[in-house]
Amino acid sequence: MSFSFISILPYFFKQLNFTYIDYIGDVMNKIDYEFFSLIKKLELMSKEEVYLNIKNRYLGLNEELRGNIETFINSFSFWGNLDYINNDFEEIEMIVNFLKNNLTDLLVLYQNLKDYKSRKILLAIIRNYYYYDFAMLNEVRDNCYKHYFDPDLVKTTKDTVYVDIGSYIGDSVDDFLDTYLEEYKKIYCYEVTDTSLAILKDKYIFNEDIIIKNKALFDKNTTLSLNTSSVDASTNTINDSKGNIEAVTLDEDLKEKVDIIKMDIEGAEFKALNGCKEHIKNDSPTLLISIYHEFDDLIRIPKLIKSFNKNYNFYLRYYGGNVFPTEIVLVAKKKVC
């Protein structure tokens, strides 16, 4: 006998310490209702039906918008190909597989998000994937605070050690300094692109408390190769083939206690987090992790962090555009007893 996912929702919710009736009664707000309704809808359809629905919605967009979406998607190697003229819808197939394979995990993530801003962001992402809903992505974009640094979530003191992994030309470091002024002790910048390193060294030459490291962060100490991007140096990626890029684990490279880790390294976040395991276990730093380079990062990165240290609350913040979900940041923050 097979059981529908929907038929076991009451049992599933009970295991998560809330009941199905809570989410269909008066306490359910609009965000809850829309999220659970969409999950139910996706569960009731086959992969083929979900694929055809998304594809038909895409083909229903005007030609100029389709062209802009395809130009963006095809400029990167993260999300598959999208080319309606040549009937190539790999990106849509990847979205379908992500949605259909992760319904339960999406419910768990939704329940684990600690504010409704985060939950609406998750809803906006899924609605964009399925409906090409651009309006809600625009609604949840954070225009109030600097990228990564929501001061309601990310706090500093005079003793804060901040690790910036994927520093590029110091844009996020500048935003950190602009937000927190002198409320920190030390900043470590990890970067591997030569042009970016030159800019970082020149910019912070008189800042003794900002240390530039020409190293990649990874899950082991090794050497890697750099794939240069035709779009921008900020989107250069590393690969596992032997090269001249020194790669280290943060656990081995940095022995002092760390308080904040920001990570945006073009799809290498999962492996780099594995190299931060001891810091995450022992220091419980606030984590600011980009989780949009691979569809599965939305699910597997929170799971990985939780496997290292259960003492975290999760939040989402969104700093991307309104056409396709990029610049999704997972904020993992130590629980306050």
Secondary structure, DSSP 4 states (H G I P E B T S, - for coil): ----TGGGHHHHHHHTTS-GGGGTSTT--HHHHHHHHHHHHHHHS-HHHHHHHHHHHHHTS-HHHHHHHHHHHTTSSSS---BTTTTB-HHHHHHHHHHHH-HHHHHHHHHHB-SHHHHHHHHHHHHHHHH--HHHHHHH---SSBTTB-TTT----TT-EEEEES-TTTHHHHHHHHHHTT--SEEEEE---HHHHHHHHHHTTT-TTEEEE--EE-SSSEEEEEE--SS-GGG-EEESS--SEEEE-HHHH--S--SEEEE--TT-HHHHHHTTHHHHHHH--EEEEE--SSTTHHHHHHHHHHHH-S-EEEEEEE-S-SSS---EEEEEEEPP-
